[in-house]
Amino acid sequence: MKIPFLDLNLLHESIRGSLDQAYHRVMDSGNFIMGSELEAFESEFSKYCETKYCVGVGNGLEAIHLLLKAYDVGAGDEVIVPSNTFIATWLAVSETGAIPVPVEPDVATHNIDPSLIKNSITKRTRAIIPVHLYGQPADMDPINIIAREHNLIVIEDAAQAQGALYKGRKVGSLGHAAATSFYPGKNLGAIGDGGAILTNDDTIATKVRMLRNYGSVIKYNHHIVGYNSRLDEMQAAFLREKLKVLDEWNNCRREVAMKYSSFLSDLDISLPFVPEYADPVWHLYVIRSNHRNKLRAQLEKNGVVTVVHYPTPPHKQDCYSAFRSLKLPIAEKLADEVLSLPISPVLTTLQIEHVRKCLIDFREFKLKKGACVHL
């Protein structure tokens, strides 16, 4: 049995008619940049996320970068980031000239540990960027309390968590502002690159609108030094159609995650932990194994495609060689052990059972070899 990590073709086929209509709307309009589809999507997505404003931009990295620029974060500043995250969170900070300051995760949730943030705050700290990793909200209340105590900005990196809830509130509405990505594999993914910022702050929304469009509100009048980072009409149109089914698809992901957790509960694998405050949307279903690489090879030998999110932490990347001496053992341990199993709204029970069988077979093989039974 062949099980792709994420079957976008099958997923898109389920709404092919509405995607085709979106394509023809844009083609018939003749307007491909900064038009009515983008305006409509921004209104619809801000309402969905329970924020006043949404501003569409080119991608998730640029969404974080433009927010930091809008808050005047720059050279000489420090920004607290998770040590365990995709490198884009760090890169956005570096693009402003500021310095990313990594804080270790809670080993249970893999999200930034609020209890460790205070020790990393200095007089140069300007902002905190909690990441809602794998589709599970970070613990935002203590993070916001710390931010208020130290007059810091909180920017959510919500790229993996569209639709997730924290204590009943939508991710993206929990800090001063939020950035998200519409990379095709996201829960709300475009058919190409895309991103957005979310905020209730009039001034920040206005400034990001200028920054994304050459520093301009009126064509050929440039008020600030800006960029070219615009969510185009075609992607906005596709996202409008996908937003209509996002909750349905997220619920399907929740069902898949529940089945995984039930089917794998007796296999002595480290399964995802969900705290009481969180209602995740399961962008990823991440297990941990002391034999991760061998387990992954065995799964792929049996047709199960897996992904490692992420094999090398940011501080071990070549572009951050100055950070290599940092001691971040939790991030490094997770990088050695995490394995993302296939998950999508169209994953079937039969496919999940096949994954379970492969894991059982691997355990039995390790037992015969006399190895540790912990996967």
LUMVEXFI-945580 format. One line per field, with one value per residue (C-alpha): x, y, z; residue in three letters. Coordinates in pm, whole numbers, plus 50000, padded with zeros to 5 digits. Layout:
xx (X ...)
yy (Y ...)
zz (Z ...)
lodo (ALA ...)
***
This chain:
xx (50000 50132 50052 50175 50253 49992 49787 49710 49574 49308 49231 49191 48977 48712 48661 48773 48456 48488 48861 48783 48522 48774 49025 48771 48658 49011 49082 48756 48822 49160 49281 49567 49722 49556 49197 48857 48950 49225 48999 48726 48966 49120 48773 48664 48984 49002 48643 48729 49032 48836 49060 48987 49238 49402 49669 49770 50142 50378 50454 50481 50841 50762 50456 50673 50940 50691 50529 50865 50941 50601 50686 51025 51226 51577 51949 52048 51719 51662 51359 51276 51206 51161 51472 51248 51086 51119 51404 51174 51089 51456 51523 51252 51422 51763 51626 51545 51899 51777 51911 51701 51727 51623 51422 51380 51044 50829 50935 50573 50419 50730 50616 50813 50821 50682 50861 51198 51127 51201 51560 51622 51484 51738 51712 51744 51448 51165 50938 50842 50743 50565 50509 50194 50393 50231 49891 49884 49861 50146 50050 49968 49835 50165 50351 50123 50161 50540 50514 50299 50539 50833 50654 50721 50539 50388 50374 50218 50368 50043 50161 50075 49761 49483 49161 49320 49175 49342 49093 48818 48985 49117 49489 49594 49394 49598 49885 49949 49958 50007 50171 50055 50159 49950 50220 50034 50084 49933 49583 49473 49710 49721 49817 50148 50305 50115 50091 49909 49927 49644 49596 49346 49586 49486 49834 50012 49764 49812 50189 50203 49982 50241 50539 50401 50348 50672 50591 50293 49921 49863 50045 50381 50363 50605 50584 50831 51095 50890 50896 50709 50518 50161 49916 49801 49441 49456 49583 49333 49052 49167 49203 48848 48716 48941 48843 48482 48590 48871 48671 48547 48899 49036 48772 48880 49237 49118 48949 49268 49471 49224 49249 49628 49635 49392 49552 49908 49849 49972 50292 50516 50568 50588 50261 50158 50047 49755 49714 49367 49390 49446 49220 49476 49412 49676 49881 50124 50101 50445 50569 50908 51137 51485 51517 51371 51584 51547 51175 51138 51324 51100 50784 50899 50998 50632 50500 50445 50597 50706 50880 51114 51010 51290 51615 51850 51757 51817 52118 52295 52241 52534 52370 52367 52720 52763 52496 52648 52804 52463 52345 51990 51959 51579 51567 51856 51694 51366 51551 51700 51372 51067 50887 50576 50331 50104 49805 49544 49166 49156 49362 49153 49113 49260 49571 49605 49575 49853 50077 49999 50085 50420 50497 50403 50622 50912 50867 50861 51174 51354 51245 51384 51711 51718 51703 51517 51142 51088 51025)
yy (50000 50343 50621 50971 51214 51456 51384 51734 51603 51398 51682 51935 51696 51711 52085 52091 52260 52558 52594 52599 52869 53074 53046 53164 53454 53590 53522 53685 53990 54062 54188 53986 54203 54388 54345 54240 53877 53984 54241 53979 53717 53960 54044 53679 53552 53830 53749 53379 53451 53695 53991 54335 54322 54077 54189 53942 53919 53706 53427 53339 53449 53791 53815 53789 54017 54290 54279 54322 54614 54765 54758 54919 54619 54647 54648 54628 54468 54113 53895 53581 53281 52908 52694 52426 52569 52600 52837 53099 53228 53306 53433 53698 53837 53835 54018 54318 54326 54213 53907 53592 53470 53104 52964 52589 52410 52225 51869 51749 51996 52088 52452 52732 52694 53015 52943 52986 53314 53557 53436 53539 53893 54177 54553 54497 54257 54399 54107 53744 53518 53205 52943 52729 52426 52128 52301 52314 52653 52765 52852 53216 53351 53333 53461 53765 53830 53831 54059 54310 54309 54390 54603 54354 54286 53940 53819 53478 53254 53082 52930 52575 52642 52807 52739 52612 52726 52836 52835 52878 53168 53155 53138 53462 53676 53603 53854 54201 54056 53728 53598 53300 53108 52969 52737 52456 52198 52414 52345 52651 52628 52820 52662 52844 53071 53315 53460 53714 53920 53950 54229 54453 54749 55009 55159 54825 54712 55038 55021 54659 54752 55013 54788 54510 54749 54946 55170 55308 55361 55572 55455 55628 55797 55619 55717 55465 55226 54918 54580 54385 54122 54088 53798 53780 53761 53399 53269 53487 53340 52983 53058 53195 52860 52660 52876 52758 52398 52468 52375 52056 51961 52046 51822 51542 51593 51572 51242 51107 51218 51051 50726 50740 50800 50514 50267 50339 50376 50023 50039 50214 50510 50870 51016 51384 51543 51787 52016 52111 52465 52352 52241 52164 52138 51868 52017 51741 51422 51390 51086 51036 50733 50644 50452 50726 50678 50298 50327 50579 50355 50060 50266 50394 50041 49954 50250 50494 50837 51027 51360 51484 51827 51933 51734 52023 52297 52656 52706 52414 52549 52690 53031 53055 52930 53197 53018 52668 52688 52739 52455 52376 52008 51978 52115 51889 51583 51649 51691 51344 51173 51335 51173 51309 51041 51096 51311 51485 51525 51239 50982 50667 50428 50153 50361 50436 50064 49998 50245 50065 49728 49863 49992 49659 49474 49705 49648 49271 49289 49490 49242 48952 49140 49194 49570 49808 49769 50144 50260)
zz (50000 49902 50149 50054 50332 50196 49884 49756 49425 49601 49841 49563 49359 49632 49562 49198 49080 49314 49239 48866 48924 49123 48839 48582 48805 48809 48442 48336 48555 48396 48736 48881 49154 49446 49331 49458 49532 49771 49935 49983 50116 50364 50496 50516 50676 50937 51034 51055 51276 51495 51414 51276 50991 50755 50508 50238 50159 49952 50200 50568 50612 50471 50693 51006 50861 50764 51107 51276 51044 51117 51487 51409 51525 51386 51443 51808 51911 52032 51959 52156 51932 51992 51960 51805 51493 51118 51038 50882 51231 51289 50938 50964 51275 51108 50802 51023 51162 51503 51686 51743 52102 52126 52415 52463 52421 52668 52591 52609 52362 52159 52182 52350 52730 52885 53215 53041 52864 53148 53180 52818 52843 52838 52801 52424 52396 52183 52096 52150 51860 51989 51719 51719 51610 51434 51457 51839 52013 52232 52590 52524 52856 53045 52739 52719 53093 53057 52755 52943 53239 53011 52749 52470 52142 52089 51729 51677 51411 51316 50988 51094 51294 51092 51284 51606 51938 52260 52549 52291 52109 51755 51693 51524 51765 52078 52062 51924 51573 51390 51076 50877 50566 50283 50153 49968 50243 50519 50654 50457 50164 49839 49508 49523 49783 50000 50348 50562 50877 51128 51379 51557 51539 51278 51262 51212 50944 50754 50779 50657 50362 50268 50333 50112 49821 49777 50073 49886 49940 49629 49316 49260 49602 49836 50201 50345 50212 50128 49957 49693 49890 49770 49779 49420 49300 49184 49517 49706 49496 49562 49934 49949 49826 50060 50359 50310 50385 50633 50943 50776 50675 51020 51178 50945 51062 51423 51348 51189 51491 51730 51534 51534 51908 51967 51725 51841 52215 52298 52091 52342 52109 52229 52094 52076 52402 52399 52702 52825 52689 52330 52047 51774 51403 51351 51072 51167 51371 51527 51716 51878 51857 51977 51650 51429 51119 51111 51180 50901 50658 50751 50698 50361 50258 50313 50116 50405 50334 50645 50705 50978 51112 51161 51129 51213 51461 51349 51578 51405 51053 50856 50829 51209 51273 51539 51746 51728 52073 52234 52457 52348 52438 52413 52058 51962 52118 51939 51610 51658 51751 51586 51295 51124 51009 50707 50793 50581 50558 50305 50498 50544 50837 50619 50562 50934 51009 50757 50940 51267 51114 50993 51341 51498 51249 51329 51703 51657 51443 51711 51978 51777 51744 52118 52091 52320 52269 52280 51927)
lodo (MET LYS ILE PRO PHE LEU ASP LEU ASN LEU LEU HIS GLU SER ILE ARG GLY SER LEU ASP GLN ALA TYR HIS ARG VAL MET ASP SER GLY ASN PHE ILE MET GLY SER GLU LEU GLU ALA PHE GLU SER GLU PHE SER LYS TYR CYS GLU THR LYS TYR CYS VAL GLY VAL GLY ASN GLY LEU GLU ALA ILE HIS LEU LEU LEU LYS ALA TYR ASP VAL GLY ALA GLY ASP GLU VAL ILE VAL PRO SER ASN THR PHE ILE ALA THR TRP LEU ALA VAL SER GLU THR GLY ALA ILE PRO VAL PRO VAL GLU PRO ASP VAL ALA THR HIS ASN ILE ASP PRO SER LEU ILE LYS ASN SER ILE THR LYS ARG THR ARG ALA ILE ILE PRO VAL HIS LEU TYR GLY GLN PRO ALA ASP MET ASP PRO ILE ASN ILE ILE ALA ARG GLU HIS ASN LEU ILE VAL ILE GLU ASP ALA ALA GLN ALA GLN GLY ALA LEU TYR LYS GLY ARG LYS VAL GLY SER LEU GLY HIS ALA ALA ALA THR SER PHE TYR PRO GLY LYS ASN LEU GLY ALA ILE GLY ASP GLY GLY ALA ILE LEU THR ASN ASP ASP THR ILE ALA THR LYS VAL ARG MET LEU ARG ASN TYR GLY SER VAL ILE LYS TYR ASN HIS HIS ILE VAL GLY TYR ASN SER ARG LEU ASP GLU MET GLN ALA ALA PHE LEU ARG GLU LYS LEU LYS VAL LEU ASP GLU TRP ASN ASN CYS ARG ARG GLU VAL ALA MET LYS TYR SER SER PHE LEU SER ASP LEU ASP ILE SER LEU PRO PHE VAL PRO GLU TYR ALA ASP PRO VAL TRP HIS LEU TYR VAL ILE ARG SER ASN HIS ARG ASN LYS LEU ARG ALA GLN LEU GLU LYS ASN GLY VAL VAL THR VAL VAL HIS TYR PRO THR PRO PRO HIS LYS GLN ASP CYS TYR SER ALA PHE ARG SER LEU LYS LEU PRO ILE ALA GLU LYS LEU ALA ASP GLU VAL LEU SER LEU PRO ILE SER PRO VAL LEU THR THR LEU GLN ILE GLU HIS VAL ARG LYS CYS LEU ILE ASP PHE ARG GLU PHE LYS LEU LYS LYS GLY ALA CYS VAL HIS LEU)
***
